Structure formats: structure tokens, C-alpha cells
Amino acid sequence: MTDTTPIDDAARSQPRIGTIALASFIGTAIEFYDFYIYGTAAALVLNAAFFPNLSPLAGQLAAFSTFAVAFIARPLGSLLFGHFGDRVGRKSMLVASLLTMGLSTVVIGLLPGYDTIGVAAPLLLVALRFVQGLGLGGEWGGAALLAAENAPNGKRGWYGAFPQFGPAVGFFAASGSFLLLSSVLSDEAFRDWGWRVPFLASAVLVLVGLLVRLKIAETPAFAEVLRKQERSSMPLVDMFRRAPARLLLGGGTVIICYVLFYTATTFMLSYGTSSLKISRDTMLVLSIVTIWAMVAGTGVSALASDKWGRKPVLIAGCVVAAASGLLLFPLVGGGDVTLVAIALALMLAAMGAVYGPLGAYLPELFDVRYRYSASSFAYNLGGVLGGGLAPIVAAELAASRGISAVGWYLAGAAVLSLVCVLALPETKNTSLRPVGDG
């Protein structure tokens, strides 16, 4: 149904939508910063700090396994925060998710290592990583709805991209902080205490994010649901009953984004330093530079989706993603730093090409009464199937079959996401206001 519902002048005014865009962006940037500093630490130091009795490979796999724990928690977080987001409101859950993520991150920075408290250290690390996942599970859906449900007509793809920019900026800040610490500290100091600094710095960032988010109002779509007293009593039941296929297919669409991202960042950071013998600082620099290819891909694809529709852009992104996988071995196999940079930039640009429209596309797939729950669950289901296992699968494939097998893994994930996109409808002209069962 074409959106012909008028939006009040306040919702259309540029200062208001600018504030909304900032609030949706800054929260995802901070929360993904928290999430990515863990991934960077897992690739560089957590194996030695929390799993010192294991072999280097086993310790690395153990560290990556704790990384994966958060992806298991993320769908649970999406259900928890989504339920209350559809019952209480978007704003309150965005504040709660930011606090959950931020506090668990700071505690990780304070957590003693194995040498101090023994086996309790990795157990507590896993528990805190799980709480991180719960917080992030509730973040994206709320931020995407904040942007999409406030967006002016014809610009939903663009405004829906603002929470999509957050992960790239969060990753830039996370990698930059580790690069700075790695360059000014000795290796011993970095492994002893330096890696904790980015975790502790999260306290300041969360405070900034809270100040911004506490100033925003509820979205017009949910405010209308409240006014008409049309809230779902059981949004989780409604989403599984009314839109089960869209939940699964939406999650499948997201898979390639996570496989690409965590292969290009977490896995390649470890593979580049250990197998290709590229220095840690060089790999961090490459990550920081090439992440902007993801920003560019996200922005261009989001704008394109407003002009040509969500599906054509997503299809093109999946095709480019498959190509980036097939080119992985020719580019990375020789260990040339320039070619490694090109491979990273290509993977991240392809990831952005698929990622950009999703801030509008996933919310557009679901009715407003269970939209927070459904879009969050679909997004985080893709995270479990894609990102949580990507570093582990890639490390195993590279060790047993070589880097070319990792490329085929990427291409296979792209084909899977492409099939899901083809099975879903176009949503560019779909209303986000209450229109009855959907």
C-alpha cells in the first residue's frame, strides 16, 4: 500500500529529523564500538589473557568462540527488547539497550585474567559477552525504527541508513583505539593492561549517547498505535503467526552482511598477522582505511534503494559479494599488503551494498504492532547464522583447506542471501503507519 498518510509539520522539519538521524546513528556507533573492541581483542590478546593453557590455535578458537556467544544472545535480546519496544515504546528500549551494552563492556575491561582468578575468568568473560549480545540484540531494531518511522516520504532508505553507518564508525573507533595503544605501548604493556582501555572508555561514550537519546520523542507510527490503543498484547506471538516466512527470509538476507564483515575484519586480522606475517599495526591500519569502503557502499546503496527500490539494489549487492569471495584467494594468497587491502575494501564495499537498504527494508516487511520484535529478530537471526560462526568457520577452512576455501564460503553465503531476497517482496512504497494486519 502506498503511503498517503500525512506526516505533521514537526515530523517533517529538518531540525527534528536531523536530531532523529543523529540519535539513531550515535547509539549504533557506540554499541557496535563496544561489540567490535571485543572482536579486535579476541583476535589479538584474549587467547593469552583468558586461555593461556591452550595451544595458540586452540586458544584463538576459544577466544573466537566467546566472540560467538554474543551472537547466540542477540536473538534473545531482540525478543526481549522487541517485546517491550512494541508494548512500551521505541525510545525507552533504546535507552535500556545502550545501558545494557555499555555496562557489560566496562566490566569486561575490569575483569581479571586467568592468572589472577583462574577458571572464573573465562567463565565470567563468557557471561559478560552474553550480556553484550542481549544489549546489541535490542539496539539495531530500535535505531532502525527510530529513523525509518520518522523519515520523510521518498527518503526512507536514506534515513534508514543512518543506523547502518553506526557499525562502520564504531569499528573505525575500535580499531583506531587499538592501533593507538599498540603504537604507544610496548607489546608487554599492551597485553597486560593496554587492551582494557578501549573497554573502559566506553563509559564516556555511553554517557554521550544517553544524553542524545533522552531528548528524542516517540516515533509517529508508534504514537499513533498508542493513540488508537492498537498495541499487540503478544507481539512475539503475532510475528511468528502472521509473518514467519518473512522472518526467516529477512534473516537469510542479512547473512551475507555478517559473513563478509567478520571475515574481512576479525578473521583477516588474525590470519594476516599469523599466516601472512603482516604486522599487527599494519593490519589495523588496513582495517581502519578500508572500513570507509563499507561506509561508501552503505550510503550509495541506501540512496539507490529510494530511487530504484530495495530488491534491485540488494540483488546487485549479493552478486558483488559473491564476486568478492571468488577473488579472495587471488588477492590474499600471496600476502602482498596492497592486494590484501584491495580484498578487504572489496568485501566491505559489497557488505555495505547489501547493508545500506536493510535499515528501511526490514522494518517495511512487518506491521507496526510487532515491527520492533520482528525486524530485530530477523536482523539478529542473520547475525547468528552469519557473523557468529564466520571467524570460526573461516579459521578452520583456512587451516585445513587454504584461503581459497574461505572465498567459496563467502560466495556460498552470498548465493543463500540472494535466494532469500528473490523470495521477498518489494517494499519501497509500503506504509509504516498502522494499516491493519500484515
C-alpha positions as CSV (number, residue, x, y, z in Angstrom):
1,M,0.0,0.0,0.0
2,T,1.3,3.4,-1.0
3,D,2.0,5.7,2.0
4,T,-0.5,8.5,1.7
5,T,-0.8,9.3,5.4
6,P,0.3,12.9,6.0
7,I,3.1,13.5,8.4
8,D,2.8,16.5,10.7
9,D,5.0,19.5,10.1
10,A,7.1,18.9,13.2
11,A,8.0,15.4,11.9
12,R,8.9,16.9,8.6
13,S,11.1,19.7,9.9
14,Q,14.8,19.3,9.2
15,P,16.0,20.1,12.8
16,R,13.8,17.3,14.1
17,I,14.7,14.7,11.5
18,G,18.3,15.7,11.9
19,T,18.2,15.0,15.6
20,I,16.5,11.7,14.9
21,A,19.2,10.7,12.4
22,L,21.9,11.6,15.0
23,A,20.2,9.6,17.7
24,S,19.8,6.5,15.5
25,F,23.4,6.8,14.3
26,I,25.2,7.6,17.6
27,G,23.6,4.7,19.5
28,T,24.6,2.1,16.9
29,A,28.0,3.6,16.6
30,I,28.6,3.3,20.4
31,E,27.1,-0.1,20.7
32,F,29.0,-1.5,17.8
33,Y,32.2,0.1,19.1
34,D,31.6,-1.9,22.3
35,F,31.0,-5.0,20.2
36,Y,34.0,-4.6,17.9
37,I,36.6,-3.9,20.6
38,Y,35.8,-7.4,21.8
39,G,36.3,-8.8,18.3
40,T,39.6,-7.0,18.0
41,A,40.7,-8.1,21.4
42,A,39.7,-11.7,20.6
43,A,41.9,-11.6,17.5
44,L,44.9,-10.1,19.3
45,V,45.1,-10.8,23.1
46,L,42.2,-12.6,24.7
47,N,43.6,-16.1,24.0
48,A,46.7,-15.3,26.1
49,A,44.8,-13.4,28.8
50,F,42.0,-15.9,29.4
51,F,43.1,-19.2,27.8
52,P,46.9,-19.4,28.5
53,N,46.9,-23.2,28.9
54,L,45.8,-23.9,25.4
55,S,47.9,-24.1,22.2
56,P,48.0,-20.9,20.1
57,L,45.4,-22.3,17.6
58,A,43.1,-23.8,20.3
59,G,43.4,-20.6,22.3
60,Q,42.5,-18.5,19.2
61,L,39.5,-20.7,18.5
62,A,38.4,-20.5,22.2
63,A,38.6,-16.7,22.0
64,F,36.6,-16.6,18.8
65,S,34.1,-19.0,20.5
66,T,33.5,-16.4,23.3
67,F,33.1,-13.9,20.4
68,A,30.3,-16.1,19.0
69,V,28.4,-16.3,22.3
70,A,27.1,-12.8,21.8
71,F,25.5,-13.8,18.5
72,I,23.6,-16.5,20.3
73,A,22.4,-14.0,22.8
74,R,21.4,-11.4,20.2
75,P,18.1,-13.0,19.0
76,L,17.2,-13.4,22.7
77,G,17.9,-9.7,23.2
78,S,15.8,-8.9,20.1
79,L,12.9,-10.8,21.5
80,L,13.2,-9.2,25.0
81,F,13.7,-5.6,23.9
82,G,11.4,-6.1,20.9
83,H,8.5,-7.2,23.1
84,F,8.8,-4.1,25.3
85,G,9.6,-1.9,22.3
86,D,6.3,-2.9,20.8
87,R,4.5,-2.6,24.1
88,V,6.1,0.4,25.8
89,G,7.8,2.3,23.1
90,R,10.9,2.6,20.9
91,K,12.7,5.3,23.0
92,S,12.7,3.6,26.3
93,M,14.2,0.4,24.9
94,L,16.9,2.3,23.0
95,V,18.0,3.8,26.3
96,A,17.8,0.4,28.1
97,S,19.8,-1.4,25.3
98,L,22.5,1.2,25.4
99,L,22.9,0.9,29.2
100,T,23.0,-2.9,29.0
101,M,25.7,-2.9,26.4
102,G,27.8,-0.2,27.9
103,L,27.9,-1.5,31.5
104,S,28.8,-5.0,30.4
105,T,31.6,-3.6,28.2
106,V,33.1,-1.6,31.1
107,V,33.0,-4.7,33.4
108,I,34.9,-6.7,30.7
109,G,37.6,-4.0,30.9
110,L,37.9,-4.5,34.7
111,L,37.8,-8.3,34.6
112,P,40.9,-10.1,36.0
113,G,42.6,-12.6,33.7
114,Y,43.2,-16.3,34.1
115,D,46.4,-15.8,36.0
116,T,44.6,-13.9,38.7
117,I,41.3,-15.7,39.3
118,G,41.7,-19.0,37.3
119,V,38.9,-20.6,35.5
120,A,36.4,-18.0,36.8
121,A,38.0,-15.5,34.3
122,P,36.9,-17.2,31.1
123,L,33.5,-18.1,32.7
124,L,32.8,-14.5,33.6
125,L,34.1,-13.4,30.2
126,V,31.5,-15.6,28.5
127,A,28.7,-14.3,30.8
128,L,29.6,-10.7,30.1
129,R,29.8,-11.4,26.4
130,F,26.3,-12.9,26.6
131,V,25.0,-9.7,28.2
132,Q,26.7,-7.7,25.5
133,G,24.8,-9.7,22.9
134,L,21.5,-9.1,24.7
135,G,22.0,-5.4,24.6
136,L,23.1,-5.3,21.0
137,G,20.1,-7.5,20.1
138,G,17.8,-4.8,21.1
139,E,19.8,-1.9,19.7
140,W,19.5,-2.2,15.9
141,G,15.8,-2.7,15.6
142,G,15.0,0.3,17.8
143,A,17.5,2.5,16.0
144,A,16.3,1.4,12.5
145,L,12.6,2.1,13.5
146,L,13.6,5.4,15.0
147,A,15.0,6.5,11.7
148,A,12.5,4.8,9.3
149,E,9.3,5.6,11.2
150,N,10.3,9.3,11.3
151,A,11.6,9.5,7.7
152,P,10.0,11.9,5.1
153,N,8.2,10.3,2.2
154,G,10.6,9.0,-0.5
155,K,13.6,9.2,1.7
156,R,13.1,6.3,4.0
157,G,16.1,4.3,2.5
158,W,18.4,7.3,3.1
159,Y,17.3,8.0,6.7
160,G,17.2,4.3,7.4
161,A,20.9,4.2,6.5
162,F,21.9,6.3,9.5
163,P,21.9,3.4,12.0
164,Q,23.7,1.5,9.2
165,F,26.6,4.0,9.3
166,G,27.0,3.4,13.0
167,P,28.7,0.0,12.8
168,A,31.4,1.3,10.4
169,V,32.1,4.3,12.6
170,G,32.1,2.1,15.7
171,F,34.6,-0.3,14.0
172,F,36.8,2.7,13.0
173,A,36.9,3.9,16.6
174,A,37.5,0.4,17.9
175,S,40.4,-0.3,15.5
176,G,41.8,3.2,15.9
177,S,41.9,2.9,19.7
178,F,43.7,-0.4,19.5
179,L,46.1,0.9,16.9
180,L,46.9,4.0,19.0
181,L,47.5,1.8,22.1
182,S,49.6,-0.7,20.1
183,S,51.8,2.0,18.7
184,V,52.5,3.8,22.0
185,L,52.8,0.9,24.4
186,S,55.2,-2.0,24.5
187,D,53.9,-5.4,23.5
188,E,54.0,-6.5,27.1
189,A,52.1,-3.4,28.4
190,F,49.5,-3.8,25.6
191,R,48.9,-7.4,26.5
192,D,49.0,-6.8,30.2
193,W,46.6,-3.8,30.6
194,G,46.6,-1.7,27.4
195,W,43.8,-3.7,25.7
196,R,41.5,-2.8,28.6
197,V,41.5,0.9,27.9
198,P,39.0,0.9,25.0
199,F,36.6,-1.1,27.1
200,L,36.8,1.4,30.0
201,A,36.4,4.3,27.6
202,S,33.0,3.0,26.7
203,A,31.6,4.6,29.9
204,V,32.2,8.1,28.5
205,L,30.7,7.2,25.1
206,V,27.6,5.7,26.6
207,L,27.0,8.8,28.6
208,V,27.1,10.9,25.4
209,G,24.7,8.5,23.7
210,L,22.3,8.7,26.6
211,L,22.2,12.5,26.6
212,V,21.3,12.4,22.9
213,R,18.7,9.7,23.1
214,L,16.9,11.1,26.2
215,K,16.0,14.2,24.1
216,I,14.1,12.3,21.4
217,A,10.3,11.7,21.2
218,E,8.4,8.5,20.4
219,T,8.1,7.7,16.6
220,P,4.9,8.9,14.9
221,A,3.9,5.4,13.9
222,F,4.1,4.0,17.4
223,A,2.5,7.2,18.8
224,E,-0.5,6.5,16.5
225,V,-0.7,2.9,17.8
226,L,-0.8,4.2,21.3
227,R,-3.5,6.8,20.4
228,K,-5.7,4.2,18.8
229,Q,-5.0,1.7,21.6
230,E,-3.9,-0.9,19.0
231,R,-0.9,-2.3,20.7
232,S,-0.3,-6.0,20.3
233,S,-0.7,-7.8,23.6
234,M,1.8,-10.5,22.4
235,P,3.9,-9.1,19.6
236,L,6.2,-12.1,19.6
237,V,3.3,-14.5,19.0
238,D,1.9,-12.2,16.4
239,M,5.1,-12.0,14.4
240,F,5.6,-15.8,14.3
241,R,1.9,-16.3,13.5
242,R,1.5,-13.6,10.8
243,A,4.9,-13.3,9.2
244,P,7.0,-16.5,9.7
245,A,8.3,-16.7,6.2
246,R,9.4,-13.0,6.2
247,L,11.2,-13.5,9.5
248,L,13.3,-16.4,8.1
249,L,13.8,-14.8,4.7
250,G,14.7,-11.5,6.2
251,G,17.2,-13.2,8.4
252,G,18.6,-15.0,5.4
253,T,19.1,-11.7,3.6
254,V,21.3,-10.4,6.4
255,I,23.6,-13.5,6.5
256,I,26.0,-12.3,3.8
257,C,26.5,-8.9,5.5
258,Y,27.8,-10.6,8.7
259,V,29.8,-13.3,6.9
260,L,31.6,-10.6,4.8
261,F,32.1,-8.2,7.7
262,Y,33.6,-10.6,10.3
263,T,35.6,-12.4,7.7
264,A,37.1,-9.1,6.5
265,T,37.8,-7.8,10.0
266,T,38.0,-10.3,12.8
267,F,39.3,-13.3,10.7
268,M,41.5,-11.4,8.4
269,L,43.1,-9.5,11.3
270,S,44.1,-12.9,12.8
271,Y,45.0,-14.5,9.5
272,G,47.0,-11.5,8.3
273,T,49.2,-11.4,11.5
274,S,49.6,-15.1,12.0
275,S,49.7,-16.7,8.5
276,L,50.6,-13.8,6.2
277,K,53.1,-12.4,8.7
278,I,51.8,-8.9,8.3
279,S,52.5,-6.8,11.4
280,R,49.6,-6.1,13.8
281,D,49.8,-2.4,13.3
282,T,49.7,-2.7,9.5
283,M,46.6,-4.9,9.7
284,L,44.9,-2.5,12.0
285,V,45.7,0.4,9.6
286,L,44.3,-1.6,6.7
287,S,41.1,-2.3,8.7
288,I,40.8,1.4,9.6
289,V,41.3,2.6,6.0
290,T,39.2,0.0,4.2
291,I,36.2,0.3,6.5
292,W,35.3,3.5,4.6
293,A,34.6,1.4,1.6
294,M,31.7,0.0,3.7
295,V,30.5,3.5,4.5
296,A,30.5,4.4,0.8
297,G,28.7,1.2,-0.2
298,T,26.1,1.7,2.5
299,G,25.4,5.3,1.5
300,V,25.2,4.7,-2.2
301,S,23.0,1.6,-1.9
302,A,20.6,3.3,0.5
303,L,20.1,6.3,-1.8
304,A,19.8,3.9,-4.8
305,S,17.1,2.0,-3.0
306,D,15.0,5.1,-2.7
307,K,15.2,5.6,-6.5
308,W,15.1,2.1,-7.9
309,G,13.6,0.0,-5.0
310,R,15.1,-2.2,-2.3
311,K,15.2,-5.5,-4.2
312,P,17.2,-4.5,-7.2
313,V,19.9,-2.9,-5.0
314,L,20.0,-5.9,-2.7
315,I,20.3,-8.3,-5.6
316,A,23.2,-6.3,-7.1
317,G,24.9,-6.3,-3.7
318,C,24.7,-10.1,-3.3
319,V,26.2,-10.5,-6.8
320,V,29.1,-8.2,-5.9
321,A,29.5,-10.1,-2.6
322,A,29.8,-13.4,-4.4
323,A,32.5,-12.0,-6.7
324,S,34.5,-10.7,-3.8
325,G,34.6,-14.2,-2.3
326,L,35.8,-15.7,-5.6
327,L,38.6,-13.0,-5.8
328,L,39.8,-13.6,-2.2
329,F,42.5,-16.2,-3.0
330,P,44.0,-14.3,-6.0
331,L,44.2,-11.2,-3.9
332,V,45.2,-12.5,-0.5
333,G,47.1,-15.7,-1.3
334,G,50.5,-14.1,-2.0
335,G,50.5,-11.9,1.2
336,D,51.0,-8.7,-0.7
337,V,49.8,-5.8,1.6
338,T,48.4,-3.8,-1.3
339,L,46.4,-6.7,-2.6
340,V,45.2,-7.6,0.9
341,A,43.9,-4.0,1.2
342,I,42.0,-4.3,-2.1
343,A,40.5,-7.6,-0.9
344,L,39.3,-6.0,2.4
345,A,37.9,-2.9,0.6
346,L,36.1,-5.1,-1.9
347,M,34.5,-7.3,0.7
348,L,33.5,-4.3,2.9
349,A,32.1,-2.3,-0.1
350,A,30.0,-5.4,-1.0
351,M,28.8,-5.7,2.6
352,G,27.8,-2.0,2.5
353,A,25.9,-2.5,-0.7
354,V,23.7,-5.1,0.9
355,Y,23.6,-3.5,4.3
356,G,22.5,0.0,3.2
357,P,18.9,-0.7,2.3
358,L,18.2,-3.0,5.3
359,G,17.6,-0.1,7.7
360,A,14.4,0.6,5.7
361,Y,13.7,-2.8,4.2
362,L,13.4,-5.0,7.3
363,P,11.0,-2.5,9.1
364,E,9.0,-2.3,5.9
365,L,8.4,-6.0,5.9
366,F,6.4,-6.0,9.1
367,D,3.3,-4.5,10.7
368,V,3.9,-1.6,13.2
369,R,2.3,-3.5,16.1
370,Y,5.1,-6.1,16.1
371,R,7.7,-4.4,13.9
372,Y,10.3,-3.8,16.6
373,S,10.2,-7.5,17.6
374,A,10.2,-8.9,14.0
375,S,12.7,-6.6,12.4
376,S,15.1,-7.1,15.3
377,F,14.7,-10.8,15.3
378,A,15.2,-11.1,11.6
379,Y,18.3,-8.9,11.7
380,N,19.9,-10.8,14.6
381,L,18.9,-14.2,13.2
382,G,21.1,-13.3,10.3
383,G,23.8,-12.4,12.8
384,V,23.7,-15.8,14.4
385,L,23.8,-17.7,11.1
386,G,26.4,-15.4,9.6
387,G,28.6,-13.4,11.9
388,G,28.8,-15.6,15.0
389,L,30.3,-18.5,13.2
390,A,32.2,-16.6,10.4
391,P,35.5,-16.2,12.2
392,I,35.5,-19.8,13.4
393,V,34.5,-21.3,10.1
394,A,36.9,-19.1,8.2
395,A,39.8,-20.1,10.6
396,E,39.0,-23.8,10.3
397,L,38.7,-23.6,6.5
398,A,41.9,-21.6,6.1
399,A,43.8,-24.0,8.3
400,S,42.5,-27.2,6.7
401,R,41.9,-26.2,3.0
402,G,43.6,-22.9,2.5
403,I,42.3,-19.3,1.9
404,S,40.5,-20.2,-1.3
405,A,38.0,-22.3,0.7
406,V,37.2,-19.2,2.7
407,G,36.4,-17.4,-0.6
408,W,34.0,-20.2,-1.6
409,Y,32.4,-19.9,1.8
410,L,31.8,-16.2,1.2
411,A,30.4,-16.9,-2.3
412,G,28.0,-19.6,-0.9
413,A,26.7,-17.2,1.8
414,A,26.1,-14.6,-0.9
415,V,24.0,-17.0,-3.0
416,L,22.0,-18.0,0.0
417,S,21.2,-14.4,0.8
418,L,20.4,-13.8,-2.9
419,V,17.8,-16.6,-2.9
420,C,16.1,-15.0,0.2
421,V,16.0,-11.6,-1.4
422,L,14.4,-13.0,-4.6
423,A,11.7,-14.7,-2.4
424,L,10.7,-11.4,-0.6
425,P,8.5,-8.6,-2.0
426,E,9.5,-5.1,-3.0
427,T,8.6,-2.7,-0.1
428,K,9.7,0.8,-1.3
429,N,6.2,2.2,-1.3
430,T,4.9,0.3,1.8
431,S,3.3,2.4,4.5
432,L,4.9,2.2,8.0
433,R,1.7,3.6,9.7
434,P,-0.9,1.2,11.2
435,V,-2.8,-0.4,8.3
436,G,-4.2,-3.5,9.9
437,D,-2.9,-7.0,10.0
438,G,0.3,-7.6,8.0
